[in-house]
Amino acid sequence: MRSREYDLDFRDRAGRIRAWGIGLLSLAALLWTWCVLLLLTPYEVDEEPGDRYPQQCESRLLTERGTANEGLQRGDWCQNERDWPEAVAVLGLSVPVSVAGVALFTSGSVSSRMSAHAEAMRELDKLADARKT
């Protein structure tokens, strides 16, 4: 394979690696959004199947009365509906996805920039050699 063909193939692979990184970062952003929605949005709980008047619950994170944090001791159904482990699991799953996404995006970007720099240096060397002769 000639040098130019190899360089174009290298840049193509770097672009694909960078695209995978963007995809993983997008997935991590969706997981972060899901975690935020679980923690910050109010929700409703059916006390029995087909309940016509579901109980209104405050968000898990921004609660003043404790409806989301106190259990069924007071007849409160909110605590069992959105529990902390689900939100923490979603957040925990997003960490390796985002780390892999950042690593792939960075690797692809740096490889592409290095290839462009090497090509620019070859062109400058050609111009310098042409001036000498």
Stockholm file with secondary structure:
# STOCKHOLM 1.0

chainA/1-133         MRSREYDLDFRDRAGRIRAWGIGLLSLAALLWTWCVLLLLTPYEVDEEPGDRYPQQCESRLLTERGTANEGLQRGDWCQNERDWPEAVAVLGLSVPVSVAGVALFTSGSVSSRMSAHAEAMRELDKLADARKT
#=GR chainA/1-133 SS CCHHHHHHHHHHHHHHHHHHHHHHHHHHHHHHHHHHHHHHSCEEECSSTTCSSCEEECCSSSCSSCTTTSCGGGTCCHHHHSCHHHHHHHHHHHHHHHHHHHHHHHHHHHHHHHHHHHHHHHHHHHHHHHHHC
#=GC SS_cons         CCHHHHHHHHHHHHHHHHHHHHHHHHHHHHHHHHHHHHHHSCEEECSSTTCSSCEEECCSSSCSSCTTTSCGGGTCCHHHHSCHHHHHHHHHHHHHHHHHHHHHHHHHHHHHHHHHHHHHHHHHHHHHHHHHC
//
